[in-house]
Amino acid sequence: MPYPVYFHSAAVTPHGCLFVFGGSKGLEDDAPRSNEVHKVWLKTAPLLEICWERILDLLPQISKLPSKALVELGIPVEILARLS
């Protein structure tokens, strides 16, 4: 984390990716709140995950395409199941 936060929320995906959302940047009552999301891989990500994240970086609108178009592009069934 680039700065300490308190009263945040965190979750780990089945593939080992940790997400931390929000929190307070201090313990004082008037401490600023954060709505930032931080992400870190706790282990080496599977190649499928690395590739899908890169595709999303390059083509952020791809997840809005119809399923038929995604199948024609060669997107794996495991990824298609997540989008529906």
C-alpha positions in Angstrom: 0.0 0.0 0.0 1.3 3.5 -0.8 -0.1 4.7 2.6 -1.6 3.1 5.6 -5.3 2.8 5.8 -7.7 1.7 8.5 -11.3 0.4 8.3 -10.8 -0.8 4.7 -12.2 -3.8 2.9 -10.0 -6.6 1.4 -10.7 -9.7 -0.7 -8.6 -12.4 -2.4 -9.6 -14.0 -5.6 -9.4 -17.8 -6.1 -6.3 -17.2 -8.3 -4.5 -15.3 -5.5 -5.1 -11.6 -6.4 -5.6 -9.3 -3.4 -7.9 -6.3 -3.7 -8.0 -3.6 -1.0 -10.8 -0.9 -1.2 -11.1 2.3 0.6 -10.4 3.0 4.2 -9.5 5.9 6.4 -6.1 7.4 6.0 -5.7 8.0 9.7 -7.3 7.1 13.1 -8.6 10.7 13.8 -12.3 11.4 13.4 -11.6 13.9 10.6 -9.1 11.7 8.7 -9.7 11.7 5.0 -11.4 8.7 3.5 -10.2 6.9 0.4 -12.2 5.3 -2.3 -9.1 3.9 -4.1 -8.7 0.2 -5.1 -5.3 -1.3 -4.7 -4.4 -4.7 -6.3 -1.4 -7.1 -5.8 -0.8 -10.6 -6.8 0.1 -12.8 -3.9 1.5 -15.5 -6.1 2.3 -15.8 -9.8 -0.9 -15.3 -11.8 -2.0 -18.0 -14.2 -1.2 -17.2 -17.8 -4.9 -17.0 -18.7 -5.4 -14.2 -16.1 -2.3 -12.3 -17.3 -3.5 -12.5 -20.9 -7.1 -11.5 -20.1 -5.8 -8.5 -18.0 -3.6 -7.4 -20.9 -6.5 -7.7 -23.4 -8.7 -5.5 -21.1 -5.9 -3.0 -20.9 -5.6 -2.8 -24.6 -9.3 -3.1 -25.5 -11.4 -1.9 -22.4 -14.7 -2.1 -24.3 -14.2 -5.8 -25.3 -16.4 -7.0 -22.3 -19.3 -5.1 -23.8 -19.3 -7.1 -27.0 -21.9 -9.8 -27.6 -20.9 -13.3 -26.6 -20.9 -14.5 -30.2 -18.3 -11.9 -31.1 -16.2 -12.8 -28.2 -16.3 -16.5 -29.2 -15.3 -15.6 -32.7 -12.3 -13.7 -31.3 -11.2 -16.8 -29.4 -12.0 -15.7 -25.9 -12.0 -18.9 -23.7 -15.3 -20.2 -22.2 -14.0 -19.6 -18.6 -13.7 -15.9 -19.3 -17.1 -15.7 -21.1 -18.7 -17.3 -18.0 -17.4 -14.4 -15.9 -18.9 -11.8 -18.1 -22.5 -13.0 -18.0 
